[in-house]
Amino acid sequence: MSLHPTLQPYADAWTHSVEAISELVGKLPEGEWNRRTPCPGWSVRDVVSHVIGLDCEMLGDPRPIHTLPRDLFHVTNEHQRYMEMQVDVRRHHTAPEMTSELEYTVIRRNRQLRNESRDPGHKVRGYVGAEVTLEQAMRNRAFDVWVHEQDLRTALGRPGNLDSPGAHITRDVLLDALPKVVAKDANAPRSSAIVFDVHGPVEFLRTIRVDIQGRGTLETAPALGPAASFALDWETYFRLACGRVSPEAVVDRVKTEGDPDLTAAILRNFTVTP
């Protein structure tokens, strides 16, 4: 059987990004693996370890039995502890060990995807032991691998693929989280609208409308007289939403209009990745 049509875009996006990662790190000298990435606390080696580790989990491999050091400043909650396990266990692996394991993991995952016959609603193991649908798991992987591809590109000075299949899935994932950011986290006024105008390789105009009960909804129609509006480029948008930069670091790349307290609150709560 072939992969369910609903799942194919996620498989294609994952493949595109993971092959880009393999190309980026395939011939890196040992010292380059220690370069710092925009992902807090993680080097190039750590990001690739994370990609390998989570794809091994998608394959059903057991998680490593490993005790984390106590001095990892960037690990502050249970979700981060979960993610760090696959990273720290590979922290002293050499460049050849890393590239070999990445290549082998990609081969195994490609084989799994070719033979995947489960329904999109089939429950599989998710992060921190939670059960999720296969569709959600594959969507998460496409999103995660594209964001980490961008981490590596930034660290290595190799920009690209800002409009690849993974970029469009990332856009959708981040937009799904935007109503909560605006309505709940930033406590936008009830019966208001907030507009986001994003330009660049991935372009979109979206409105978050907050109803009288304080619930936010995502709309494609522009709003007249919004309480606040944001205009920024796609790269800045996803880096803010993924916690790769602070609002203060990109103040010159984000144009805001409207209530300054509201725009500050939205930017302060803009990061949606754990």
C-alpha positions in Angstrom: 0.0 0.0 0.0 1.1 3.6 -0.6 1.2 6.4 2.0 -2.2 7.9 2.7 -2.7 11.1 0.6 -3.2 13.2 3.8 0.3 12.1 5.0 2.2 12.6 1.7 2.9 16.3 2.1 4.4 15.8 5.5 6.6 12.9 4.2 7.7 15.0 1.3 8.6 18.0 3.5 10.5 15.8 6.0 12.4 14.2 3.1 13.3 17.6 1.6 14.6 19.0 4.9 16.4 15.9 6.1 18.2 15.6 2.8 19.2 19.2 3.1 20.6 18.6 6.6 22.6 15.6 5.3 24.1 17.7 2.6 24.9 20.6 5.0 26.8 18.4 7.5 28.1 15.6 5.3 31.6 17.0 4.9 31.8 19.2 7.9 35.2 19.0 9.7 35.2 18.0 13.3 35.5 21.5 14.7 32.5 22.8 12.8 30.2 20.4 14.7 30.7 22.5 17.8 29.4 25.7 16.2 26.6 27.4 18.2 23.1 27.4 16.6 20.2 29.7 17.3 18.5 26.8 19.2 19.2 27.7 22.8 22.0 25.6 24.3 22.5 23.4 21.2 25.5 23.1 18.8 25.4 21.8 15.3 26.1 18.3 16.7 23.3 18.7 19.2 20.7 19.7 16.5 21.7 16.7 14.3 21.5 14.4 17.4 18.0 15.7 18.1 16.9 15.0 14.5 18.4 11.5 14.6 16.9 10.8 18.0 13.3 11.8 17.2 13.3 9.9 13.9 14.6 6.9 15.8 11.5 7.3 18.0 9.3 7.5 15.0 10.8 4.1 14.0 9.8 2.7 17.4 13.4 2.4 18.8 13.6 2.4 22.6 14.7 5.7 24.2 18.3 5.7 25.5 18.9 5.0 29.2 21.0 7.9 30.2 21.4 10.3 33.1 21.6 14.0 32.2 24.2 16.3 33.7 22.9 18.7 36.3 24.5 21.8 34.8 22.6 22.1 31.5 21.3 25.7 31.9 19.0 25.5 28.9 17.0 22.6 30.3 14.3 24.0 32.6 11.3 21.8 32.2 10.2 18.2 31.6 9.7 18.6 27.9 13.2 20.0 27.5 14.6 17.1 29.6 12.8 14.7 27.3 14.4 16.3 24.2 17.8 16.6 25.8 18.2 12.9 26.4 18.7 12.0 22.7 21.1 14.9 22.4 23.3 14.5 25.4 23.8 10.7 24.8 25.5 11.7 21.5 27.4 14.8 22.7 30.8 13.2 22.4 30.2 11.4 19.1 32.7 12.1 16.3 31.8 13.7 13.0 32.0 10.3 11.1 29.8 8.7 13.8 27.2 11.5 13.5 27.0 11.4 9.7 26.9 7.6 9.6 24.1 7.4 12.1 22.2 10.2 10.3 22.5 8.4 7.0 21.4 5.1 8.4 18.4 6.7 10.2 17.3 8.4 7.0 17.5 5.1 5.1 15.4 3.4 7.8 12.8 6.2 7.9 12.5 6.3 4.1 11.9 2.6 4.1 9.3 3.0 6.8 7.5 5.7 4.9 7.5 3.6 1.7 5.8 0.8 3.6 3.5 3.0 5.7 -0.1 1.8 5.4 -1.6 3.0 8.7 -4.5 5.4 8.8 -3.7 9.1 9.6 -5.8 8.7 12.7 -3.8 5.8 14.0 -2.4 6.5 17.5 1.4 6.5 17.9 3.9 7.5 20.6 4.4 11.2 20.8 6.7 13.5 22.8 7.0 12.9 26.5 5.1 9.7 26.2 1.8 11.2 25.0 -0.2 9.5 22.3 -0.9 11.4 19.1 -2.3 10.6 15.7 0.1 9.5 13.0 -0.9 12.6 11.1 0.0 14.9 14.0 3.3 13.0 14.5 4.3 13.4 10.9 3.3 17.0 10.8 5.4 17.6 13.9 8.4 16.0 12.3 8.1 18.0 9.1 7.9 21.2 11.2 10.6 20.3 13.6 13.1 19.1 10.9 12.6 22.3 8.8 13.2 24.6 11.8 16.3 22.7 12.7 17.5 22.8 9.1 17.3 26.6 9.4 19.2 26.5 12.7 22.0 24.7 10.9 21.9 27.0 8.0 22.3 30.0 10.3 25.1 28.4 12.3 27.0 27.4 9.1 26.3 30.6 7.1 24.4 28.6 4.4 21.0 30.3 4.0 18.3 28.7 1.9 15.1 26.8 1.6 13.0 29.5 3.2 10.2 28.6 0.9 10.6 24.9 0.8 7.7 22.4 1.5 8.7 22.4 5.2 8.4 26.2 5.3 4.8 26.1 4.3 4.0 23.4 6.9 5.8 25.5 9.5 3.7 28.5 8.5 0.5 26.5 9.2 1.7 25.1 12.5 2.7 28.6 13.7 -0.6 30.1 12.5 -2.5 27.5 14.4 -0.9 28.7 17.6 -1.5 32.4 16.9 -5.0 32.7 18.3 -3.9 31.5 21.7 -0.9 33.9 21.7 -3.1 36.9 21.0 -6.3 36.1 22.9 -5.1 34.2 25.9 -1.4 34.8 26.4 -1.3 38.5 25.5 -4.9 39.1 26.7 -6.0 41.1 23.7 -9.2 43.2 24.2 -12.5 41.4 23.5 -14.2 42.3 20.3 -10.9 43.3 18.7 -8.8 42.4 15.7 -5.0 42.0 15.3 -3.5 41.9 11.8 -0.2 40.2 10.8 1.2 41.1 7.4 4.2 38.8 6.6 6.3 39.3 3.4 9.2 37.5 1.9 9.7 33.9 0.6 6.5 32.9 2.4 3.8 35.6 2.3 0.5 35.8 4.1 -2.0 38.3 5.6 -3.9 37.0 8.6 -6.3 38.5 11.2 -6.9 37.2 14.7 -10.4 38.2 15.9 -11.1 38.1 19.6 -14.8 37.6 20.3 -16.8 38.8 23.3 -15.9 35.7 25.3 -12.2 36.4 24.7 -11.7 33.5 22.2 -9.4 34.1 19.3 -10.0 32.8 15.8 -7.7 32.9 12.7 -9.2 34.6 9.6 -7.8 35.4 6.1 -9.9 38.5 5.7 -8.2 41.8 6.6 -9.7 43.9 9.4 -10.6 47.5 9.3 -9.4 49.5 12.3 -7.5 46.7 14.0 -6.4 47.2 17.6 -2.9 46.4 16.5 -1.0 45.3 13.4 2.4 43.8 12.7 4.4 43.9 9.4 7.5 41.7 9.3 9.4 39.3 7.0 8.9 35.6 7.1 12.4 34.8 8.5 11.8 37.1 11.4 8.3 35.7 12.0 9.4 32.1 12.4 12.5 32.9 14.4 10.4 34.9 16.9 7.7 32.2 17.0 10.3 29.4 17.5 12.3 31.3 20.2 15.4 31.8 18.0 15.5 35.6 18.6 14.1 38.0 21.1 11.8 40.8 20.2 14.5 43.3 21.3 17.0 41.7 18.8 14.7 42.3 15.8 13.0 45.6 16.7 14.2 47.1 13.5 12.6 44.3 11.4 9.1 44.4 13.0 6.8 47.3 12.2 3.9 47.7 14.7 0.9 50.0 14.8 -1.8 50.4 17.4 -1.8 50.0 21.2 1.9 49.8 22.2 1.1 47.8 25.4 -0.8 45.3 23.3 1.9 45.0 20.6 4.5 44.5 23.4 2.5 41.9 25.1 2.0 39.9 21.8 5.7 40.0 21.0 6.6 39.1 24.6 4.4 35.9 24.2 5.1 35.2 20.6 7.3 32.1 21.1 5.2 29.0 20.8 7.8 26.2 20.8 8.5 24.6 24.2 
